[in-house]
Amino acid sequence: MRVPAVTLRWDGQQWWLARLARSSRAATAAQIDAVAGEIDVALDFGGWMLLRFRPISVAPRARISRWLPVQRHGLEAHWHALRCAVYSPRPAPAREAADQP
């Protein structure tokens, strides 16, 4: 089974998933189609991980989880940073952070 190519981006607050753009025109569309969500590590074999992306959307249909197989091959320069990001604690949402001393 083939999995469509996607881009996964961490902005310091949340994860963003978008279809991989094949042209400059599609790159703009990928940014528009980006969906915010959360990542869970389901399997971790060192050089290969299975991630679960859960959208933070109110639309019932958009709440469907996506499984993302990710491998080190081809991402060598970014692999360590990706692993750090998926295992790092998430920042508290702004409203919760304001309530804490």
N, C-alpha and C positions, 0 to 999 in steps of 0.2 A: 504494500500500500504506500503510495506517495503522499507526502504531506506538503501542502503549498508553502512556498517560501514566505516568511514574514520577517519583519524587523521587530526587535525587542529593545526597548530603551528604558533606562532608569533615570529619572530626572532629580533624584535626591529626595523626593516625596512619595512617588508612586511609579509603577511600571506602565508602559505604553506599548501596545501591540498594534501593528499595522501590516497590511499586505506589502510585500516587497515590490517597489516600483521598478519598472523595466525601462522607463524613459523619463526625461526631465518633466514632461507633462504629467505623467503618472505619479511622479514624486510628490507633486503638490496634492494630488488626490489621496496619496497614502497618508499624508499628514492630516488631511481632513477626516479620513476614515480611521484614524488612530483611536483606540479604545483604552481607557484607563482601567487598571486592574491590579490584582495581587498575584504573587508568584509563590508556589509551594514546590519544594523539591520532593519528588516522589521516589526517584532512584538516583543514586550517585555512585558511579563506578570510576571516579577519578578523571578519566578522559572522556567520559560520556555521562550525560545526565538526562533524566526525564523530568521536565518541569510541567506543572499544572498552572495555567493562567486562568484566573477567575475574574471576569469583568465586574466593575463597580457600576453597573448600569441599572437604571430603574425599569427599563423595558424588559419584560419577561423573556422575550426571545433572545435578547442580547446577553442574558445571564448565563448562557451555556459555556461551560468550561472548555478550554482547548488544551490538548496535550502537546507539548513541544519537545521533541527529541533534539538535544543539543550535543554536539561533539567538539572536541578540542581541535581536531583537524580543520585547518582553514581559519581558526580563530586564535592561533597560538599567542599572538601579541596581546589579545584581550581576555584570554581564558582566566587568568588569575583574578583580574578585576571583576569579571562576571561571577566567579565563584564567591568572591568576597561580598558582592552585592546581594546575591540570592540568600546568603547566610547571615547578613547583617541585620540587627534589630531595626525595625521600621520606626520612623519618627512618629510621635503621637500626633493625631489630627490637631489642627490649630485650636479648635474649641476646647479640647481636652488639655492641651498644653497650657492654655491661658488659665484654666481652673487649678492647675497644680502650683504649689509654692516654688 
